[in-house]
Amino acid sequence: MSKPLVLCYSGCSTCKKALKWLADHGVKVDIRPIVDEPPTTAELGKWIPKSDRPIKKWLNTSGQSYRALGKETIDKKTDAELVKMLAADGKLVKRPVVVTDDSVLVGFDEAAYAKEFA
């Protein structure tokens, strides 16, 4: 298996927890700053289906970008429009995003990490 790619934000406590968990379990990763290099529309086109999560579960609903747009605005967007928005603003993406050869994990869920990296 190639090293997992972790898209994260250095100021995010959830990202810090996830990176600590991965390090504690001996998982070596490549890190990409999600704000500076958000996922591209092409990457999202591959990753969203691999994550088994609907696109709205990719939104960082507690972040400033989401709050600035507002739930009402987001709810009116098509999936294609949401993909473009996620690709344009890394802070809109729920994080961390962990991309492996076989799956994509969004957010930090210890049980899902344990299953993926058993």
CNS distance restraints for C-alpha pairs under 8 A (distance, minus, plus):
assign (resid   1 and name CA) (resid 100 and name CA) 7.96 0.50 0.50
assign (resid   1 and name CA) (resid 101 and name CA) 6.71 0.50 0.50
assign (resid   2 and name CA) (resid 100 and name CA) 7.46 0.50 0.50
assign (resid   2 and name CA) (resid 101 and name CA) 6.95 0.50 0.50
assign (resid   3 and name CA) (resid  28 and name CA) 6.23 0.50 0.50
assign (resid   3 and name CA) (resid  29 and name CA) 5.16 0.50 0.50
assign (resid   3 and name CA) (resid  30 and name CA) 6.37 0.50 0.50
assign (resid   3 and name CA) (resid 100 and name CA) 7.23 0.50 0.50
assign (resid   4 and name CA) (resid  28 and name CA) 7.40 0.50 0.50
assign (resid   4 and name CA) (resid  29 and name CA) 5.04 0.50 0.50
assign (resid   4 and name CA) (resid  30 and name CA) 6.22 0.50 0.50
assign (resid   4 and name CA) (resid  98 and name CA) 6.45 0.50 0.50
assign (resid   4 and name CA) (resid  99 and name CA) 5.46 0.50 0.50
assign (resid   4 and name CA) (resid 100 and name CA) 4.68 0.50 0.50
assign (resid   4 and name CA) (resid 101 and name CA) 7.48 0.50 0.50
assign (resid   5 and name CA) (resid  29 and name CA) 5.86 0.50 0.50
assign (resid   5 and name CA) (resid  30 and name CA) 4.83 0.50 0.50
assign (resid   5 and name CA) (resid  31 and name CA) 5.91 0.50 0.50
assign (resid   5 and name CA) (resid  32 and name CA) 7.14 0.50 0.50
assign (resid   5 and name CA) (resid  97 and name CA) 7.96 0.50 0.50
assign (resid   5 and name CA) (resid  98 and name CA) 5.65 0.50 0.50
assign (resid   5 and name CA) (resid  99 and name CA) 5.04 0.50 0.50
assign (resid   5 and name CA) (resid 100 and name CA) 6.65 0.50 0.50
assign (resid   6 and name CA) (resid  29 and name CA) 6.64 0.50 0.50
assign (resid   6 and name CA) (resid  30 and name CA) 6.08 0.50 0.50
assign (resid   6 and name CA) (resid  31 and name CA) 4.85 0.50 0.50
assign (resid   6 and name CA) (resid  32 and name CA) 6.07 0.50 0.50
assign (resid   6 and name CA) (resid  96 and name CA) 6.56 0.50 0.50
assign (resid   6 and name CA) (resid  97 and name CA) 5.65 0.50 0.50
assign (resid   6 and name CA) (resid  98 and name CA) 4.51 0.50 0.50
assign (resid   6 and name CA) (resid  99 and name CA) 6.40 0.50 0.50
assign (resid   7 and name CA) (resid  31 and name CA) 6.00 0.50 0.50
assign (resid   7 and name CA) (resid  32 and name CA) 4.79 0.50 0.50
assign (resid   7 and name CA) (resid  33 and name CA) 5.72 0.50 0.50
assign (resid   7 and name CA) (resid  34 and name CA) 5.07 0.50 0.50
assign (resid   7 and name CA) (resid  38 and name CA) 7.90 0.50 0.50
assign (resid   7 and name CA) (resid  95 and name CA) 7.15 0.50 0.50
assign (resid   7 and name CA) (resid  96 and name CA) 5.60 0.50 0.50
assign (resid   7 and name CA) (resid  97 and name CA) 5.06 0.50 0.50
assign (resid   7 and name CA) (resid  98 and name CA) 6.46 0.50 0.50
assign (resid   8 and name CA) (resid  12 and name CA) 7.58 0.50 0.50
assign (resid   8 and name CA) (resid  15 and name CA) 5.82 0.50 0.50
assign (resid   8 and name CA) (resid  31 and name CA) 7.15 0.50 0.50
assign (resid   8 and name CA) (resid  32 and name CA) 6.44 0.50 0.50
assign (resid   8 and name CA) (resid  33 and name CA) 5.34 0.50 0.50
assign (resid   8 and name CA) (resid  34 and name CA) 5.15 0.50 0.50
assign (resid   8 and name CA) (resid  35 and name CA) 7.91 0.50 0.50
assign (resid   8 and name CA) (resid  95 and name CA) 5.97 0.50 0.50
assign (resid   8 and name CA) (resid  96 and name CA) 4.79 0.50 0.50
assign (resid   8 and name CA) (resid  97 and name CA) 6.75 0.50 0.50
assign (resid   9 and name CA) (resid  15 and name CA) 6.61 0.50 0.50
assign (resid   9 and name CA) (resid  33 and name CA) 5.67 0.50 0.50
assign (resid   9 and name CA) (resid  34 and name CA) 5.83 0.50 0.50
assign (resid   9 and name CA) (resid  35 and name CA) 6.60 0.50 0.50
assign (resid   9 and name CA) (resid  95 and name CA) 7.63 0.50 0.50
assign (resid   9 and name CA) (resid  96 and name CA) 7.55 0.50 0.50
assign (resid  10 and name CA) (resid  15 and name CA) 7.26 0.50 0.50
assign (resid  10 and name CA) (resid  16 and name CA) 7.36 0.50 0.50
assign (resid  10 and name CA) (resid  33 and name CA) 7.51 0.50 0.50
assign (resid  12 and name CA) (resid  16 and name CA) 6.40 0.50 0.50
assign (resid  13 and name CA) (resid  17 and name CA) 6.26 0.50 0.50
assign (resid  14 and name CA) (resid  18 and name CA) 6.22 0.50 0.50
assign (resid  14 and name CA) (resid  95 and name CA) 7.39 0.50 0.50
assign (resid  14 and name CA) (resid  96 and name CA) 7.23 0.50 0.50
assign (resid  14 and name CA) (resid 107 and name CA) 7.47 0.50 0.50
assign (resid  14 and name CA) (resid 108 and name CA) 6.52 0.50 0.50
assign (resid  15 and name CA) (resid  19 and name CA) 6.09 0.50 0.50
assign (resid  15 and name CA) (resid  95 and name CA) 6.56 0.50 0.50
assign (resid  15 and name CA) (resid  96 and name CA) 5.30 0.50 0.50
assign (resid  15 and name CA) (resid 107 and name CA) 7.96 0.50 0.50
assign (resid  15 and name CA) (resid 108 and name CA) 7.46 0.50 0.50
assign (resid  16 and name CA) (resid  20 and name CA) 6.06 0.50 0.50
assign (resid  17 and name CA) (resid  21 and name CA) 6.13 0.50 0.50
assign (resid  17 and name CA) (resid 108 and name CA) 7.71 0.50 0.50
assign (resid  18 and name CA) (resid  22 and name CA) 6.19 0.50 0.50
assign (resid  18 and name CA) (resid  96 and name CA) 7.40 0.50 0.50
assign (resid  18 and name CA) (resid 108 and name CA) 5.83 0.50 0.50
assign (resid  19 and name CA) (resid  23 and name CA) 6.09 0.50 0.50
assign (resid  20 and name CA) (resid  24 and name CA) 5.96 0.50 0.50
assign (resid  21 and name CA) (resid  25 and name CA) 6.23 0.50 0.50
assign (resid  22 and name CA) (resid  26 and name CA) 6.31 0.50 0.50
assign (resid  22 and name CA) (resid  27 and name CA) 5.05 0.50 0.50
assign (resid  22 and name CA) (resid  28 and name CA) 7.31 0.50 0.50
assign (resid  23 and name CA) (resid  27 and name CA) 5.60 0.50 0.50
assign (resid  23 and name CA) (resid  28 and name CA) 6.80 0.50 0.50
assign (resid  27 and name CA) (resid 117 and name CA) 7.62 0.50 0.50
assign (resid  32 and name CA) (resid  37 and name CA) 6.88 0.50 0.50
assign (resid  33 and name CA) (resid  37 and name CA) 5.84 0.50 0.50
assign (resid  33 and name CA) (resid  38 and name CA) 7.52 0.50 0.50
assign (resid  34 and name CA) (resid  38 and name CA) 4.60 0.50 0.50
assign (resid  34 and name CA) (resid  39 and name CA) 7.18 0.50 0.50
assign (resid  34 and name CA) (resid  90 and name CA) 5.11 0.50 0.50
assign (resid  34 and name CA) (resid  91 and name CA) 7.35 0.50 0.50
assign (resid  35 and name CA) (resid  89 and name CA) 6.90 0.50 0.50
assign (resid  35 and name CA) (resid  90 and name CA) 4.40 0.50 0.50
assign (resid  35 and name CA) (resid  91 and name CA) 5.93 0.50 0.50
assign (resid  36 and name CA) (resid  90 and name CA) 7.34 0.50 0.50
assign (resid  37 and name CA) (resid  90 and name CA) 7.18 0.50 0.50
assign (resid  38 and name CA) (resid  86 and name CA) 7.55 0.50 0.50
assign (resid  38 and name CA) (resid  87 and name CA) 5.66 0.50 0.50
assign (resid  38 and name CA) (resid  88 and name CA) 6.92 0.50 0.50
assign (resid  38 and name CA) (resid  89 and name CA) 6.49 0.50 0.50
assign (resid  38 and name CA) (resid  90 and name CA) 4.53 0.50 0.50
assign (resid  39 and name CA) (resid  43 and name CA) 5.93 0.50 0.50
assign (resid  39 and name CA) (resid  44 and name CA) 6.30 0.50 0.50
assign (resid  39 and name CA) (resid  86 and name CA) 7.41 0.50 0.50
assign (resid  39 and name CA) (resid  87 and name CA) 5.32 0.50 0.50
assign (resid  39 and name CA) (resid  90 and name CA) 7.28 0.50 0.50
assign (resid  40 and name CA) (resid  44 and name CA) 6.13 0.50 0.50
assign (resid  40 and name CA) (resid  87 and name CA) 5.02 0.50 0.50
assign (resid  41 and name CA) (resid  45 and name CA) 6.03 0.50 0.50
assign (resid  41 and name CA) (resid  83 and name CA) 6.15 0.50 0.50
assign (resid  41 and name CA) (resid  84 and name CA) 6.19 0.50 0.50
assign (resid  41 and name CA) (resid  87 and name CA) 5.61 0.50 0.50
assign (resid  42 and name CA) (resid  46 and name CA) 6.64 0.50 0.50
assign (resid  43 and name CA) (resid  47 and name CA) 5.90 0.50 0.50
assign (resid  44 and name CA) (resid  48 and name CA) 5.54 0.50 0.50
assign (resid  44 and name CA) (resid  83 and name CA) 6.82 0.50 0.50
assign (resid  44 and name CA) (resid  87 and name CA) 7.70 0.50 0.50
assign (resid  45 and name CA) (resid  49 and name CA) 7.29 0.50 0.50
assign (resid  45 and name CA) (resid  83 and name CA) 7.92 0.50 0.50
assign (resid  46 and name CA) (resid  50 and name CA) 6.63 0.50 0.50
assign (resid  47 and name CA) (resid  51 and name CA) 6.08 0.50 0.50
assign (resid  47 and name CA) (resid  99 and name CA) 7.71 0.50 0.50
assign (resid  47 and name CA) (resid 103 and name CA) 7.85 0.50 0.50
assign (resid  47 and name CA) (resid 104 and name CA) 6.15 0.50 0.50
assign (resid  48 and name CA) (resid  52 and name CA) 6.84 0.50 0.50
assign (resid  48 and name CA) (resid  53 and name CA) 6.62 0.50 0.50
assign (resid  48 and name CA) (resid  54 and name CA) 7.30 0.50 0.50
assign (resid  48 and name CA) (resid  55 and name CA) 6.66 0.50 0.50
assign (resid  48 and name CA) (resid 104 and name CA) 7.69 0.50 0.50
assign (resid  49 and name CA) (resid  53 and name CA) 7.11 0.50 0.50
assign (resid  50 and name CA) (resid 102 and name CA) 7.52 0.50 0.50
assign (resid  50 and name CA) (resid 103 and name CA) 5.38 0.50 0.50
assign (resid  50 and name CA) (resid 104 and name CA) 5.70 0.50 0.50
assign (resid  51 and name CA) (resid 103 and name CA) 6.06 0.50 0.50
assign (resid  51 and name CA) (resid 104 and name CA) 4.56 0.50 0.50
assign (resid  51 and name CA) (resid 105 and name CA) 5.93 0.50 0.50
assign (resid  51 and name CA) (resid 106 and name CA) 7.23 0.50 0.50
assign (resid  53 and name CA) (resid  57 and name CA) 6.08 0.50 0.50
assign (resid  53 and name CA) (resid  58 and name CA) 7.46 0.50 0.50
assign (resid  54 and name CA) (resid  58 and name CA) 7.28 0.50 0.50
assign (resid  55 and name CA) (resid  59 and name CA) 7.34 0.50 0.50
assign (resid  55 and name CA) (resid  79 and name CA) 6.76 0.50 0.50
assign (resid  55 and name CA) (resid  82 and name CA) 7.53 0.50 0.50
assign (resid  55 and name CA) (resid  83 and name CA) 7.75 0.50 0.50
assign (resid  57 and name CA) (resid  94 and name CA) 7.70 0.50 0.50
assign (resid  58 and name CA) (resid  93 and name CA) 5.76 0.50 0.50
assign (resid  58 and name CA) (resid  94 and name CA) 5.25 0.50 0.50
assign (resid  58 and name CA) (resid 106 and name CA) 6.94 0.50 0.50
assign (resid  59 and name CA) (resid  66 and name CA) 7.53 0.50 0.50
assign (resid  59 and name CA) (resid  86 and name CA) 7.73 0.50 0.50
assign (resid  59 and name CA) (resid  92 and name CA) 5.77 0.50 0.50
assign (resid  59 and name CA) (resid  93 and name CA) 4.99 0.50 0.50
assign (resid  59 and name CA) (resid  94 and name CA) 5.09 0.50 0.50
assign (resid  60 and name CA) (resid  66 and name CA) 6.61 0.50 0.50
assign (resid  60 and name CA) (resid  91 and name CA) 7.24 0.50 0.50
assign (resid  60 and name CA) (resid  92 and name CA) 5.27 0.50 0.50
assign (resid  60 and name CA) (resid  93 and name CA) 5.12 0.50 0.50
assign (resid  60 and name CA) (resid  94 and name CA) 4.03 0.50 0.50
assign (resid  60 and name CA) (resid  95 and name CA) 7.29 0.50 0.50
assign (resid  61 and name CA) (resid  66 and name CA) 5.60 0.50 0.50
assign (resid  61 and name CA) (resid  67 and name CA) 7.18 0.50 0.50
assign (resid  61 and name CA) (resid  92 and name CA) 7.74 0.50 0.50
assign (resid  61 and name CA) (resid  94 and name CA) 7.61 0.50 0.50
assign (resid  62 and name CA) (resid  66 and name CA) 6.97 0.50 0.50
assign (resid  62 and name CA) (resid  67 and name CA) 7.17 0.50 0.50
assign (resid  63 and name CA) (resid  67 and name CA) 6.33 0.50 0.50
assign (resid  63 and name CA) (resid  91 and name CA) 6.89 0.50 0.50
assign (resid  63 and name CA) (resid  92 and name CA) 6.80 0.50 0.50
assign (resid  64 and name CA) (resid  68 and name CA) 5.93 0.50 0.50
assign (resid  64 and name CA) (resid  91 and name CA) 7.68 0.50 0.50
assign (resid  64 and name CA) (resid  92 and name CA) 7.98 0.50 0.50
assign (resid  65 and name CA) (resid  69 and name CA) 6.40 0.50 0.50
assign (resid  65 and name CA) (resid  89 and name CA) 7.85 0.50 0.50
assign (resid  65 and name CA) (resid  91 and name CA) 6.25 0.50 0.50
assign (resid  65 and name CA) (resid  92 and name CA) 5.54 0.50 0.50
assign (resid  66 and name CA) (resid  70 and name CA) 5.98 0.50 0.50
assign (resid  66 and name CA) (resid  71 and name CA) 7.38 0.50 0.50
assign (resid  66 and name CA) (resid  92 and name CA) 5.96 0.50 0.50
assign (resid  67 and name CA) (resid  71 and name CA) 7.33 0.50 0.50
assign (resid  69 and name CA) (resid  73 and name CA) 6.11 0.50 0.50
assign (resid  69 and name CA) (resid  74 and name CA) 6.94 0.50 0.50
assign (resid  70 and name CA) (resid  74 and name CA) 6.44 0.50 0.50
assign (resid  71 and name CA) (resid  75 and name CA) 5.98 0.50 0.50
assign (resid  72 and name CA) (resid  76 and name CA) 6.60 0.50 0.50
assign (resid  73 and name CA) (resid  77 and name CA) 6.91 0.50 0.50
assign (resid  74 and name CA) (resid  82 and name CA) 7.70 0.50 0.50
assign (resid  77 and name CA) (resid  81 and name CA) 5.76 0.50 0.50
assign (resid  77 and name CA) (resid  82 and name CA) 6.21 0.50 0.50
assign (resid  78 and name CA) (resid  82 and name CA) 6.22 0.50 0.50
assign (resid  79 and name CA) (resid  83 and name CA) 6.20 0.50 0.50
assign (resid  80 and name CA) (resid  84 and name CA) 6.48 0.50 0.50
assign (resid  81 and name CA) (resid  85 and name CA) 6.27 0.50 0.50
assign (resid  82 and name CA) (resid  86 and name CA) 6.10 0.50 0.50
assign (resid  83 and name CA) (resid  87 and name CA) 6.16 0.50 0.50
assign (resid  84 and name CA) (resid  88 and name CA) 6.15 0.50 0.50
assign (resid  85 and name CA) (resid  89 and name CA) 6.25 0.50 0.50
assign (resid  85 and name CA) (resid  92 and name CA) 7.69 0.50 0.50
assign (resid  86 and name CA) (resid  90 and name CA) 6.33 0.50 0.50
assign (resid  86 and name CA) (resid  92 and name CA) 5.83 0.50 0.50
assign (resid  86 and name CA) (resid  93 and name CA) 5.87 0.50 0.50
assign (resid  89 and name CA) (resid  93 and name CA) 7.37 0.50 0.50
assign (resid  94 and name CA) (resid 106 and name CA) 6.56 0.50 0.50
assign (resid  94 and name CA) (resid 107 and name CA) 6.06 0.50 0.50
assign (resid  95 and name CA) (resid 106 and name CA) 6.03 0.50 0.50
assign (resid  95 and name CA) (resid 107 and name CA) 4.79 0.50 0.50
assign (resid  95 and name CA) (resid 108 and name CA) 7.58 0.50 0.50
assign (resid  96 and name CA) (resid 105 and name CA) 7.93 0.50 0.50
assign (resid  96 and name CA) (resid 106 and name CA) 5.96 0.50 0.50
assign (resid  96 and name CA) (resid 107 and name CA) 5.00 0.50 0.50
assign (resid  96 and name CA) (resid 108 and name CA) 6.72 0.50 0.50
assign (resid  97 and name CA) (resid 104 and name CA) 6.89 0.50 0.50
assign (resid  97 and name CA) (resid 105 and name CA) 5.69 0.50 0.50
assign (resid  97 and name CA) (resid 106 and name CA) 4.64 0.50 0.50
assign (resid  97 and name CA) (resid 107 and name CA) 6.28 0.50 0.50
assign (resid  98 and name CA) (resid 104 and name CA) 5.57 0.50 0.50
assign (resid  98 and name CA) (resid 105 and name CA) 5.02 0.50 0.50
assign (resid  98 and name CA) (resid 106 and name CA) 6.53 0.50 0.50
assign (resid  99 and name CA) (resid 103 and name CA) 6.19 0.50 0.50
assign (resid  99 and name CA) (resid 104 and name CA) 4.57 0.50 0.50
assign (resid  99 and name CA) (resid 105 and name CA) 6.60 0.50 0.50
assign (resid 100 and name CA) (resid 104 and name CA) 6.20 0.50 0.50
assign (resid 105 and name CA) (resid 112 and name CA) 7.75 0.50 0.50
assign (resid 105 and name CA) (resid 113 and name CA) 7.93 0.50 0.50
assign (resid 108 and name CA) (resid 113 and name CA) 7.60 0.50 0.50
assign (resid 109 and name CA) (resid 113 and name CA) 6.25 0.50 0.50
assign (resid 110 and name CA) (resid 114 and name CA) 6.06 0.50 0.50
assign (resid 111 and name CA) (resid 115 and name CA) 6.18 0.50 0.50
assign (resid 112 and name CA) (resid 116 and name CA) 6.10 0.50 0.50
assign (resid 113 and name CA) (resid 117 and name CA) 5.90 0.50 0.50
assign (resid 114 and name CA) (resid 118 and name CA) 5.40 0.50 0.50
